[in-house]
């Protein structure tokens, strides 16, 4: 389970501030692109990763399923494992 590192409040404009501890730890800088994902009621903010997952997020515009994510993750892990064996 993930640890709660900080607390933030949603402004009237719907904006939040990512706590400094997380920004520093993850190297998040102004104008960095982040994805906001609804994962069965949990709000997940994640960095874009190069490859198929980013393309799917951009194309799906909120229509991605958890099974799509699992499938892409398995494909990515298999691809990485294959590259590491070389």
N, C-alpha and C positions, 0 to 999 in steps of 0.2 A: 504494500500500500504506500502511496505517496505521502510525504510529509507536507503539512501546511507551512509554508515559508513566510507568507505575509498576508495582509488583508487589504482589500481595495473597495471603493464605493463607486457605484455607477452614477455619473452626473446626469443632469436633466437632458443633456444631448445624447445620452447613452454611451458616453465614453468612460473608460477605466484607465487607471495608471498601473502599469506592471511594477510591482515592488522592486526597489533598487537591488536588493539581494539577488533576485532572479535575473534581472537585466545584466548585472555584473557576472554572475555565475555562467550564464548562457551567452554572454557577449552580444546582447541585443543593443543595437545602436539606433539613433533616430533614422527614420525612413526605411528601416528593415521591413520586409514583407513577412507577415505571419498569417496563418490560417486559423480561423475560428470554426470548430467542428462541434456539432451536437451529437454526442455519443451516448444515446439512450438517456438523455436528461443531464448528463455531465457535460459541462462546457470545457472543451479542450482547446488550448491555444498552442499551436505547433509551428515550427519553422518549416518552410517548404524544403523538400528533399529532391534532389535531381532524379529524374527518371519518370517511370510510368505513374507513380502515385500523384505527383504534382499535376501531370497532364489530366488525370482522372478528376482530381479536385476541381481544376479549372473548367473542364468540360461539363462536369455534372451539375455545377451550380446548386449544390444542396441535395442532389438526387442520388448520392452515393450510398450504398448499403454497407453494413458491417461485413457482410460476406465478401463484397468487392475488396474491401480493405484487407481482410484476411488472405484472400487469394493473391493480391498483389504483394503482400508481405512475404508469403511463402515463396512466390516466384523470385522476389528480390533476394531472399535468404539463400535459395538454391543457386542463383546466379553468383552471389558472393562466395559461396562455398566452392563452387566450380572454379572460380578465379583463384581462390587461395590454394587449391590443389596444384595449380600450374607452376 
